[in-house]
C-alpha cells in the first residue's frame, strides 16, 4: 500500500511539473541576441569590428569570402561571408544584400554560426554558457536543441520550429550555435520578385 501511495505521488508530481511548462514558454526576441558580438542586421564593417573586439584579434586573422559574387541589388561584387578560426573553433558570419537598399551599407548579417570541436565536456560547457548569457531557453525543458525565439510553441518538443521562416531564432545543438533571421533574406526575395513583376498585356 505504501508503494502504491509513493507511485501515485510520483505521477502527480510529474504531471504538475509538465503543467508548469505547458503554455509558459519564454519569449525572447532573437534579433536582440548576439554571437561573439554580432547581431543579425549589422552591416559588414559593424560585424567585422564586433568580432575583432570580442576575440581581441586583428583584421588579418579574419578570412573574407575568397569568391565574392555579384550583389543582386547593387550589381557589384561583394563578400557574402567572413570566417574566423582558431584551435578548432570556427565562426562564420554570412550576409545578404540589404533591403531597403542602402548604398553606404549594402550588406546585412543574415546568420551567424559558431562551432567548437565535439567533446562531451564542450557540449556541457556550451549549454551552461548559453543559458548564462541568453537566459533559460524558449523550449525548456528540452535541451537538444536549445531554442530562443519570440514565438515558441507551447509544446517544448516543437520549440521554435513551428514556422522557422517567420522569425529570428538562436539555436544551440550540442557544439553548434546558429543565429538566423529569415526576414533579411525574405526581404531580398520580395525585392527581386517585385523587380521582375510585369503587368499582364494579352
C-alpha positions as CSV (number, residue, x, y, z in Angstrom):
1,X,0.0,0.0,0.0
2,X,2.8,2.3,0.8
3,X,4.5,1.7,-2.5
4,X,1.2,2.5,-4.3
5,X,0.9,5.7,-2.5
6,X,4.5,6.7,-3.4
7,X,3.9,5.8,-7.0
8,X,0.8,7.9,-7.2
9,X,2.6,10.8,-5.6
10,X,5.4,10.5,-8.2
11,X,2.9,10.5,-11.1
12,X,1.1,13.6,-9.7
13,X,4.4,15.4,-9.3
14,X,5.4,14.6,-12.8
15,X,2.2,15.9,-14.2
16,X,2.5,19.0,-12.1
17,X,6.0,19.7,-13.4
18,X,4.8,19.2,-17.0
19,X,1.9,21.5,-16.5
20,X,4.3,24.1,-15.1
21,X,6.0,24.3,-18.5
22,X,2.9,24.0,-20.7
23,X,1.8,27.3,-22.1
24,X,4.5,29.2,-20.3
25,X,7.4,29.1,-22.8
26,X,9.8,32.0,-22.6
27,X,9.6,34.6,-25.4
28,X,12.9,36.0,-26.5
29,X,13.4,38.4,-29.4
30,X,16.5,36.7,-31.0
31,X,17.1,39.9,-33.0
32,X,18.5,41.4,-29.8
33,X,20.9,38.5,-29.2
34,X,24.4,38.2,-30.5
35,X,27.1,35.6,-31.1
36,X,30.6,36.9,-30.5
37,X,29.2,40.5,-30.5
38,X,27.5,40.0,-33.9
39,X,23.7,40.6,-34.3
40,X,21.6,40.0,-37.4
41,X,21.1,43.1,-39.4
42,X,24.6,44.5,-38.8
43,X,26.5,45.7,-41.8
44,X,29.8,44.2,-42.9
45,X,32.1,46.6,-41.0
46,X,30.0,46.5,-37.9
47,X,30.2,42.7,-37.8
48,X,33.9,42.7,-38.5
49,X,34.7,45.2,-35.7
50,X,32.4,43.3,-33.3
51,X,34.4,40.0,-33.9
52,X,37.7,41.8,-33.7
53,X,36.7,43.3,-30.4
54,X,35.2,40.1,-29.0
55,X,38.2,37.9,-29.7
56,X,40.8,40.6,-29.3
57,X,42.3,39.8,-32.7
58,X,43.4,41.8,-35.7
59,X,41.6,42.0,-39.1
60,X,44.3,39.9,-40.7
61,X,43.2,36.9,-38.6
62,X,39.8,37.0,-40.3
63,X,39.3,35.3,-43.6
64,X,37.0,37.2,-46.0
65,X,34.9,35.4,-48.7
66,X,37.5,34.3,-51.3
67,X,35.0,34.3,-54.1
68,X,32.8,37.4,-53.9
69,X,29.7,37.2,-56.1
70,X,27.7,40.0,-57.7
71,X,25.3,41.5,-55.3
72,X,21.9,41.1,-56.8
73,X,20.8,44.5,-55.5
74,X,23.9,46.7,-56.1
75,X,25.3,44.7,-59.1
76,X,28.8,44.9,-57.6
77,X,30.9,42.1,-56.3
78,X,30.8,42.0,-52.5
79,X,31.9,39.3,-50.0
80,X,29.0,37.3,-48.7
81,X,30.7,36.0,-45.6
82,X,33.8,36.0,-43.4
83,X,35.3,33.3,-41.2
84,X,37.5,33.3,-38.1
85,X,39.1,30.0,-37.0
86,X,41.4,29.2,-34.1
87,X,42.1,25.9,-32.2
88,X,39.2,24.1,-33.8
89,X,36.7,26.9,-33.1
90,X,35.0,28.3,-36.2
91,X,32.9,31.4,-36.5
92,X,31.2,32.3,-39.8
93,X,29.2,35.4,-40.4
94,X,27.0,35.3,-43.5
95,X,25.4,38.3,-45.3
96,X,22.6,39.1,-47.8
97,X,22.0,42.3,-49.8
98,X,20.4,44.9,-47.6
99,X,16.8,45.8,-48.3
100,X,15.6,48.5,-48.1
101,X,18.6,49.4,-50.2
102,X,21.4,51.4,-48.5
103,X,24.3,52.1,-50.9
104,X,26.6,53.0,-47.9
105,X,25.8,49.8,-46.1
106,X,24.9,47.3,-48.9
107,X,25.1,44.1,-46.7
108,X,23.2,42.8,-43.7
109,X,24.1,39.9,-41.4
110,X,21.5,37.1,-42.1
111,X,23.1,34.4,-40.0
112,X,26.0,33.7,-37.6
113,X,27.4,30.2,-37.0
114,X,29.7,29.3,-34.1
115,X,31.2,25.8,-33.8
116,X,33.5,24.2,-31.3
117,X,35.2,20.7,-31.5
118,X,32.9,18.0,-30.3
119,X,33.5,16.6,-26.9
120,X,31.0,15.8,-24.1
121,X,32.7,18.5,-22.0
122,X,32.4,21.1,-24.7
123,X,28.7,20.2,-25.1
124,X,28.1,20.7,-21.4
125,X,30.1,23.9,-21.2
126,X,28.4,25.5,-24.3
127,X,25.0,24.7,-22.8
128,X,25.9,26.2,-19.5
129,X,27.5,29.3,-21.1
130,X,24.5,29.8,-23.4
131,X,21.9,29.7,-20.6
132,X,24.1,32.1,-18.6
133,X,24.3,34.5,-21.5
134,X,20.9,34.3,-23.0
135,X,18.7,33.0,-20.1
136,X,16.6,29.9,-20.0
137,X,15.8,28.6,-23.5
138,X,12.3,29.2,-25.0
139,X,11.8,25.4,-25.4
140,X,12.7,24.5,-21.8
141,X,13.0,21.8,-20.5
142,X,14.0,20.5,-23.9
143,X,17.8,20.9,-24.4
144,X,18.6,19.2,-27.7
145,X,18.5,21.5,-29.4
146,X,18.1,24.6,-27.2
147,X,16.0,27.4,-28.9
148,X,15.5,31.0,-28.2
149,X,12.8,32.9,-30.2
150,X,9.9,35.4,-29.8
151,X,7.1,33.0,-30.6
152,X,7.9,29.5,-29.3
153,X,5.3,26.7,-29.4
154,X,3.5,25.8,-26.2
155,X,4.9,22.3,-26.9
156,X,8.6,22.3,-25.8
157,X,9.3,19.4,-28.1
158,X,8.5,21.6,-31.1
159,X,10.2,24.7,-29.7
160,X,10.8,27.4,-32.3
161,X,10.4,25.2,-35.3
162,X,6.6,25.7,-35.9
163,X,7.4,28.2,-38.7
164,X,11.2,28.7,-38.8
165,X,10.9,31.0,-41.9
166,X,8.9,33.7,-40.0
167,X,11.1,34.7,-37.0
168,X,14.6,35.1,-35.8
169,X,15.9,32.0,-33.9
170,X,19.0,31.3,-31.9
171,X,19.7,27.5,-31.7
172,X,22.3,25.5,-29.9
173,X,22.7,21.9,-31.0
174,X,25.5,20.3,-28.9
175,X,28.6,22.3,-30.1
176,X,26.9,24.2,-33.0
177,X,25.3,27.5,-32.3
178,X,23.4,29.3,-35.0
179,X,21.7,32.7,-35.0
180,X,19.5,33.5,-38.0
181,X,16.9,36.0,-39.0
182,X,15.0,35.0,-42.2
183,X,13.5,38.5,-42.5
184,X,16.6,39.7,-44.3
185,X,16.6,37.0,-46.9
186,X,12.8,37.3,-47.3
187,X,13.2,41.0,-48.0
188,X,15.6,40.3,-50.8
189,X,13.3,37.7,-52.3
190,X,10.4,40.1,-52.2
191,X,12.5,42.9,-53.7
192,X,13.7,40.7,-56.6
193,X,10.2,39.4,-57.2
194,X,8.9,43.0,-57.5
195,X,11.7,43.9,-59.9
196,X,10.6,41.0,-62.2
197,X,6.9,41.7,-61.9
198,X,5.1,42.7,-65.1
199,X,1.6,43.9,-66.0
200,X,-0.3,41.4,-68.0
201,X,-1.0,42.6,-71.5
202,X,-2.7,39.8,-73.5
